[in-house]
Amino acid sequence: VPIKHVIAKKGINFDPRCPLCRNEDELIAHMLKDCPFALNLWEQIGIPQPLTSTFQLDLLEWLKRNY
């Protein structure tokens, strides 16, 4: 996945931070669930209440529980 964090690790010189929040590197977990913009999107589409606590899990466990 050509996220900024991976591209920066390959030696291409640019800012690896998330272009939306600019707070953290653009990692897959950040892009899908940890970025405030992603979380806002999930809230807008109406995630079921039991799944809101899963956002604190690591990416693999989060994917398993939300699948």
SULGI-V392511 format. One record per backbone hydrogen bond with DSSP energy under -1.0 kcal/mol. NH is the residue of the N-H (numbers start at 1). CO is the residue of the C=O. If there is no record, write none. Layout:
<<NH;CO> <NH;CO>>
This chain:
<<3;1> <5;26> <7;3> <8;4> <9;5> <11;8> <12;7> <18;24> <22;18> <26;16> <27;25> <31;27> <32;28> <33;29> <34;29> <35;30> <39;35> <40;36> <41;37> <42;38> <43;39> <44;40> <45;41> <47;42> <51;48> <52;49> <54;51> <55;52> <56;53> <57;54> <62;58> <63;59> <64;60> <65;61> <66;62>>
